[in-house]
Amino acid sequence: MSTDKKDLILSFIMNKITATELISSYNENYGEINICKELYNARNEKDPDAVDIFLYFGDVIGYRYTCINLLNNLLTETWHKKHEELVRLLAQYKSETSINSLFETSLLNLDYLDYDEDHVLADKCIRALAKINTKESIEKIKKLTHSDNASIRKSATKHLQKIKM
């Protein structure tokens, strides 16, 4: 990501410009806003700062993601720290294409989450799988009820019970 783009978005984050000014300046200097394209570039460059900034920018402008497969792929990558944000987005879209990525991510042991004994990321993945609520997503939750990790087992069991109600 160019330093100019980063500085522009950071100027908004630091309240130096308004959202309207951010959008106007971005469009003027870089063309139409395409968060999917920016995230694709961030993935190719393995740029965790760009992932962070463009997910934030997407949230600010209410971006509608048409690149669910890219979000799925980013979710399972370990070089960034935006997994919870990606799970939140994928839970909104409830795409069946996200099932395997959510399942895989629920089992990831990410260094930056070593402190998290409750496995909040896994719980969010399980919630997202429950929201998708298909035969395949329910099967993945059932698999997680047999996890070696007690927190994951408990979360999967709880959400499976809610689905059956």
C-alpha positions as CSV (number, residue, x, y, z in Angstrom):
1,M,0.0,0.0,0.0
2,S,1.3,3.4,-0.9
3,T,2.3,5.7,1.9
4,D,0.0,8.4,0.5
5,K,-3.1,6.1,0.8
6,K,-2.1,5.1,4.3
7,D,-1.6,8.7,5.4
8,L,-4.9,9.7,3.9
9,I,-6.9,7.0,5.8
10,L,-4.9,7.6,9.0
11,S,-5.7,11.3,8.7
12,F,-9.4,10.3,9.0
13,I,-8.7,7.9,11.9
14,M,-6.9,10.8,13.7
15,N,-9.9,13.1,13.1
16,K,-7.9,15.4,10.8
17,I,-10.4,15.1,8.0
18,T,-14.1,14.1,7.8
19,A,-15.4,10.9,6.2
20,T,-16.7,13.0,3.3
21,E,-13.3,14.5,2.8
22,L,-11.7,11.0,3.0
23,I,-14.0,9.6,0.3
24,S,-13.7,12.6,-1.9
25,S,-9.9,12.7,-1.7
26,Y,-9.6,9.0,-2.2
27,N,-11.8,9.1,-5.3
28,E,-9.9,12.1,-6.6
29,N,-6.4,10.5,-6.1
30,Y,-7.0,6.8,-6.6
31,G,-10.2,6.4,-8.5
32,E,-13.4,4.7,-7.3
33,I,-13.1,3.0,-3.9
34,N,-12.7,-0.7,-4.3
35,I,-12.0,-2.3,-0.9
36,C,-11.9,-5.8,-2.4
37,K,-9.2,-4.8,-4.8
38,E,-7.2,-3.2,-1.9
39,L,-7.6,-6.3,0.2
40,Y,-6.5,-8.5,-2.7
41,N,-3.4,-6.3,-3.1
42,A,-2.8,-6.5,0.7
43,R,-3.0,-10.3,0.6
44,N,-0.6,-10.5,-2.3
45,E,1.8,-8.3,-0.5
46,K,1.1,-9.9,2.9
47,D,0.7,-6.4,4.3
48,P,-1.1,-6.6,7.7
49,D,-1.3,-2.8,8.0
50,A,-3.2,-2.6,4.7
51,V,-5.7,-5.3,5.8
52,D,-6.3,-3.4,9.0
53,I,-6.7,-0.1,7.3
54,F,-8.9,-1.2,4.5
55,L,-11.2,-3.3,6.7
56,Y,-11.6,-0.1,8.8
57,F,-12.2,2.0,5.7
58,G,-14.8,-0.5,4.5
59,D,-16.6,-0.3,7.8
60,V,-16.6,3.5,7.7
61,I,-18.2,3.7,4.3
62,G,-20.5,0.7,4.7
63,Y,-18.8,-1.2,1.9
64,R,-20.7,-4.1,0.4
65,Y,-18.2,-6.9,-0.1
66,T,-18.5,-8.8,-3.4
67,C,-15.3,-10.8,-2.6
68,I,-16.4,-13.3,0.0
69,N,-13.9,-15.9,-1.3
70,L,-11.1,-13.4,-0.7
71,L,-12.4,-12.7,2.8
72,N,-12.5,-16.5,3.4
73,N,-8.9,-16.8,2.2
74,L,-7.7,-13.9,4.4
75,L,-9.5,-15.5,7.4
76,T,-7.2,-18.6,7.3
77,E,-4.0,-16.6,6.7
78,T,-1.8,-16.2,9.8
79,W,0.3,-13.1,8.9
80,H,-2.3,-10.5,10.0
81,K,-4.3,-9.9,13.1
82,K,-7.8,-9.1,11.8
83,H,-9.4,-12.5,12.1
84,E,-12.2,-11.4,14.4
85,E,-13.1,-8.5,12.1
86,L,-13.2,-11.0,9.1
87,V,-15.4,-13.4,11.1
88,R,-17.8,-10.5,11.9
89,L,-18.0,-9.6,8.2
90,L,-18.5,-13.2,7.1
91,A,-21.2,-13.7,9.7
92,Q,-23.1,-10.9,8.2
93,Y,-23.0,-12.4,4.7
94,K,-23.9,-16.0,5.9
95,S,-22.3,-17.5,2.8
96,E,-22.0,-21.2,2.5
97,T,-18.6,-20.7,0.9
98,S,-17.4,-19.5,4.3
99,I,-18.1,-22.7,6.2
100,N,-14.7,-24.4,5.7
101,S,-12.7,-21.2,6.4
102,L,-14.7,-20.6,9.6
103,F,-14.2,-24.1,10.7
104,E,-10.4,-24.1,10.0
105,T,-10.1,-20.7,11.7
106,S,-11.9,-22.0,14.8
107,L,-9.0,-24.5,15.2
108,L,-6.1,-22.0,14.5
109,N,-3.6,-21.4,17.2
110,L,-2.5,-17.8,16.5
111,D,0.4,-16.5,18.4
112,Y,-1.2,-13.1,18.9
113,L,-4.1,-14.7,20.7
114,D,-2.0,-16.8,23.2
115,Y,-3.5,-14.9,26.1
116,D,-7.1,-15.8,25.1
117,E,-7.9,-18.8,27.2
118,D,-11.6,-18.6,26.3
119,H,-10.9,-18.9,22.6
120,V,-13.1,-16.0,21.6
121,L,-12.1,-16.2,18.0
122,A,-13.3,-19.9,17.9
123,D,-16.5,-18.9,19.6
124,K,-17.1,-16.2,17.0
125,C,-16.4,-18.7,14.2
126,I,-18.9,-21.1,15.8
127,R,-21.5,-18.4,16.0
128,A,-21.0,-17.5,12.4
129,L,-21.4,-21.2,11.4
130,A,-24.6,-21.3,13.4
131,K,-25.9,-18.2,11.6
132,I,-25.2,-19.9,8.2
133,N,-27.3,-22.8,9.6
134,T,-27.0,-25.3,6.8
135,K,-26.5,-29.1,7.0
136,E,-22.8,-28.6,6.3
137,S,-22.3,-25.8,8.8
138,I,-24.1,-27.8,11.5
139,E,-21.9,-30.8,10.8
140,K,-18.8,-28.6,11.3
141,I,-20.2,-27.4,14.7
142,K,-20.9,-31.1,15.6
143,K,-17.2,-31.9,14.9
144,L,-16.2,-29.0,17.2
145,T,-18.2,-30.6,20.0
146,H,-15.4,-33.2,20.1
147,S,-12.5,-30.7,20.2
148,D,-9.7,-31.4,22.7
149,N,-10.2,-27.8,23.8
150,A,-12.8,-27.5,26.6
151,S,-13.8,-23.9,25.6
152,I,-14.3,-24.8,22.0
153,R,-16.3,-27.9,23.0
154,K,-18.5,-25.9,25.3
155,S,-19.2,-23.2,22.7
156,A,-20.0,-25.7,20.0
157,T,-22.3,-27.6,22.3
158,K,-24.1,-24.4,23.4
159,H,-24.6,-23.2,19.8
160,L,-25.7,-26.6,18.6
161,Q,-28.3,-26.7,21.3
162,K,-29.6,-23.3,20.3
163,I,-29.9,-24.4,16.7
164,K,-32.0,-27.4,17.7
165,M,-34.4,-25.4,19.8
